[in-house]
Amino acid sequence: MRPFRSNPFLLFIFALSVAAYACGGALAEPTATSTPNPTATQTLVPTATATATNTPRPTRTPNLAATQKAEEILAEAQKYVELGYLSSAEGNFKEYDDFREEWAQLGWYQRWHFSEKAQNFSLSARLKWSSAYRNADISGCGFVFAAQENGDHYAVFLDRTQVLMLYADLAAGFSRRVGVTSGTGRVKFDNPADQPVEADFTLVVNDGIAYVLVDDEMIGKYTLSQSKNLNGALGLTLLSGTNKDFGTRCEMTDIHAFFPND
């Protein structure tokens, strides 16, 4: 998939920084969306935007592996209910094709949207990312959610030292970092320039609260803006931490989302 770029704005990198079975979908070629020019009112965040849609591929007779996967996702949703992250384990799920992209522009990120929109959901994937530069800035794979037609969206990335949650208010021309309500928001991985780093990454959003889990451990809880529309598109995102060579390379497998019947 080759993402299209629209009018992005520069990022200032922080120094301190399922009951129903639904079949899998493919990420289609993205179509460009536009983003307005920024104004320097708060921490500026880059966003080169592209849109990916998933095309469901129904099967009349699910095979054993698909049935097992459905059971696993339902069990995962039930676990999140027991932990208080979701309100219901009854709902539907989607599986998505594996994803692989690389991006070499320091302080910019790309977005690929699914066709699904949701306010409450869980979204998970196995991430594997590498960097072309040992001293790269904050970079990595992540998810987009609550994406609106005007370009507003949330984005969350897994870097080797931290989880970075951002809110992009493109109508106002700025983006800001979303602080951790509880948890540390910190992780510790080897340098992805030495060898690819792998981790399970999960985002659960319910009633205006976002939970980020890394390797099944809750790393951070975030309070989302109640004045913004949280019912929006979901997707994938990639943040580059260097201009060198391939920049940041991201692979995602076992990508799946659960949508509760709230």
C-alpha positions, 0 to 999 in steps of 0.5 A, spaced: 500 500 500 502 506 498 499 512 502 498 518 499 500 525 502 496 531 504 498 537 507 501 535 514 504 539 519 510 539 523 511 535 529 515 537 535 518 531 538 518 531 546 525 531 549 523 527 555 519 524 552 466 478 540 457 473 540 457 474 532 462 472 527 464 477 522 470 475 517 476 478 515 477 484 511 483 487 506 486 493 506 484 497 500 489 502 496 488 509 500 485 515 497 487 522 499 484 526 504 486 533 506 488 537 512 488 544 513 494 548 514 497 548 522 497 554 526 502 554 532 498 555 538 500 548 542 505 542 541 505 541 533 504 534 530 505 532 523 500 528 520 500 526 512 494 522 511 491 517 507 485 512 508 485 505 507 478 501 507 477 494 509 473 489 504 469 484 508 470 477 505 464 473 508 464 465 508 458 461 508 462 455 512 467 458 517 473 453 517 476 450 524 481 456 524 476 461 523 472 458 529 477 458 533 479 465 532 472 467 533 472 464 540 479 467 542 477 474 540 470 473 544 474 471 550 479 477 549 473 481 550 470 478 556 477 479 559 476 486 558 469 486 561 472 483 567 477 488 568 472 494 567 475 496 560 469 494 556 461 494 558 459 488 554 462 482 551 457 481 546 458 484 539 462 483 533 469 483 531 473 484 524 479 481 522 484 485 518 490 483 513 497 484 515 500 491 514 507 493 512 509 500 511 516 504 512 516 512 512 522 516 512 520 523 514 522 525 521 517 528 525 511 526 520 506 520 521 501 517 516 494 514 517 490 508 514 483 508 516 478 502 516 471 503 514 469 501 521 467 507 525 466 506 533 466 510 539 467 503 544 471 498 541 478 494 542 483 494 537 489 489 537 495 487 533 502 484 534 507 489 532 514 489 529 518 495 528 525 497 526 529 504 525 534 506 520 538 510 525 540 508 533 538 515 535 532 516 532 526 521 535 520 518 538 517 513 532 513 506 532 507 503 530 500 505 532 493 506 532 488 512 529 481 512 532 475 517 533 477 520 526 472 525 523 471 527 516 474 534 518 481 531 520 480 531 527 483 524 530 486 521 536 493 517 534 497 512 539 504 510 538 508 505 541 515 507 541 521 503 545 521 508 551 513 510 551 506 510 549 505 517 545 497 519 545 496 525 541 489 529 539 489 532 533 484 538 532 486 540 525 480 545 525 483 549 530 490 548 527 494 544 533 495 538 536 497 536 543 499 530 547 494 527 551 497 526 558 496 519 562 490 519 567 493 513 571 499 508 569 506 510 567 505 510 560 512 508 559 515 501 556 522 499 555 525 495 549 531 494 546 533 499 540 529 498 534 536 500 530 539 494 532 534 489 531 526 489 530 522 490 536 516 486 537 510 487 542 502 486 542 499 492 542 492 493 544 487 499 545 481 499 548 476 505 548 470 505 552 465 511 555 471 516 553 476 512 557 482 509 553 486 504 555 493 502 552 496 495 553 503 492 551 504 485 552 497 484 556 500 489 561 496 496 562 501 501 561 496 507 561 489 510 562 487 516 558 481 521 559 479 523 552 475 530 551 468 529 552 466 535 548 469 532 542 465 526 537 469 520 539 464 516 534 469 516 528 474 511 524 479 507 526 485 505 523 493 504 523 498 509 523 506 510 523 510 515 526 517 516 523 523 518 527 528 519 522 530 521 515 535 516 514 534 510 509 528 507 510 526 511 516 521 507 521 519 500 518 512 497 521 509 490 520 503 489 524 499 482 524 493 479 527 490 485 527 483 485 529 477 489 533 471 488 537 465 492 537 461 491 543 453 491 543 452 497 547 
